[in-house]
Amino acid sequence: MNNILLNLLERFQHLSDYAETKLGVLITFNTALIFGLLALIKDQSDIIKYFLLGVILFNAVSLFFAFSGVYAKRKNSHSSLKNDETKNYYYYKYVANLNEFSFLDGLIKDYALQSENSQYEKDLSNQIVVLAKNADRKFRYFNIAMGFTIASLITPLGLLLCHIYNNPDWLT
């Protein structure tokens, strides 16, 4: 039983660290993009300035969500499972919906394990659930932040297309 709990603990710690690394890369990219655009914005026409301010705004929102993910802290609240959720104790989203008691009881029952119901197992179970919740939140915030980053990178294409449409001889 202890080996399974330690394995799960290590797995969810790795997932949490992985999500934090992804968020760190996104923060670095967005910060560099914002500073680069701020350096370019003063030499542009008014319409392009407003457009670049919009891009900066998208990246700032992305930064907000990325920082929220880095500092992901969740109350130790216990939510109920969805009926269609498949039991998989190695999947962080499943474990994130459990509390430490239902996690430990389910693990013992589903894997037919023997437990001494020791405090050590309860503590490991609690830590696994907390790490799963942190990983879930970090990945969720990463996805939101990434969406805003992609939106900020796609919007300059719209500006380019409008510029080409208004100035068809621009490329020649």
SVG drawing of the C-alpha trace seen along z (x, -y; Angstrom):
<svg xmlns="http://www.w3.org/2000/svg" viewBox="-24 -58 36 65">
<polyline fill="none" stroke="black" stroke-width="0.4" points="0.0,0.0 2.8,-2.4 4.6,-1.8 1.5,-2.7 0.9,-5.8 4.5,-6.9 4.4,-6.2 1.2,-8.4 2.7,-11.1 5.8,-11.2 3.7,-11.2 1.5,-14.1 4.4,-16.1 6.0,-15.7 2.8,-16.8 2.6,-19.9 6.2,-20.7 5.7,-20.1 2.7,-22.5 4.6,-25.1 7.5,-24.9 5.0,-25.4 3.6,-28.4 7.1,-29.8 7.9,-29.5 4.6,-31.2 5.3,-34.0 8.8,-34.6 7.4,-34.6 4.5,-37.0 6.8,-39.4 9.3,-39.5 6.5,-40.1 5.0,-42.9 8.3,-44.7 9.2,-44.2 5.8,-45.7 6.2,-48.6 9.5,-49.4 8.0,-49.4 4.7,-51.2 6.0,-54.8 7.1,-54.8 3.7,-53.6 0.6,-55.3 -2.4,-55.8 -4.3,-52.8 -1.4,-50.5 -0.7,-51.8 -4.3,-51.0 -4.0,-47.6 -0.7,-46.9 -2.2,-48.0 -4.9,-45.4 -2.2,-42.8 -0.4,-43.9 -3.7,-43.7 -4.2,-40.1 -0.7,-39.2 -1.3,-41.0 -4.4,-38.9 -2.5,-35.8 0.2,-36.8 -2.5,-37.2 -3.7,-33.7 -0.2,-32.3 0.8,-33.9 -2.4,-32.6 -1.4,-29.1 2.1,-29.4 0.7,-30.4 -2.1,-27.8 -3.4,-27.2 -6.7,-25.6 -8.7,-25.2 -8.9,-21.6 -12.5,-21.5 -14.0,-18.2 -16.0,-18.2 -18.2,-15.4 -17.4,-13.2 -19.2,-13.4 -21.2,-10.3 -19.4,-9.8 -15.9,-10.0 -13.8,-6.9 -12.0,-5.7 -8.3,-6.1 -6.2,-6.9 -3.2,-7.8 -5.2,-10.5 -4.8,-13.9 -8.2,-15.2 -10.0,-12.2 -8.0,-12.4 -8.5,-16.2 -12.3,-15.6 -11.7,-13.3 -10.9,-14.1 -8.2,-12.2 -10.6,-9.8 -12.5,-8.8 -9.2,-8.5 -7.7,-6.2 -10.9,-4.1 -11.4,-3.8 -7.8,-2.8 -8.0,-0.1 -11.3,1.2 -10.6,1.1 -7.0,2.5 -8.0,5.0 -5.2,3.7 -4.6,4.3 -4.4,1.2 -3.4,0.6 -5.3,-2.7 -2.2,-4.3 -1.7,-8.0 1.1,-7.7 -1.3,-6.5 -3.8,-9.2 -1.1,-11.9 0.2,-10.5 -3.3,-10.3 -4.0,-14.0 -0.8,-15.1 -1.6,-13.2 -5.0,-14.8 -3.6,-18.3 -1.0,-17.8 -3.6,-16.5 -5.7,-19.6 -2.7,-21.9 -1.8,-20.2 -5.3,-20.4 -5.5,-24.2 -2.1,-24.9 -3.0,-23.1 -6.3,-24.8 -4.8,-28.2 -2.1,-27.3 -4.7,-26.5 -6.5,-29.8 -3.3,-31.8 -2.2,-30.0 -5.6,-30.9 -5.0,-34.6 -1.4,-34.3 -2.6,-32.7 -5.2,-35.3 -2.6,-38.0 -0.4,-36.5 -3.3,-36.0 -4.6,-39.5 -1.6,-41.1 -2.5,-38.9 -5.9,-40.8 -4.0,-44.1 -1.8,-42.9 -4.7,-41.8 -6.5,-45.1 -3.4,-47.0 -3.0,-45.0 -6.6,-45.5 -6.4,-49.2 -3.0,-49.5 -3.0,-46.9 0.2,-48.2 2.0,-47.8 3.8,-44.6 5.1,-45.9"/>
</svg>
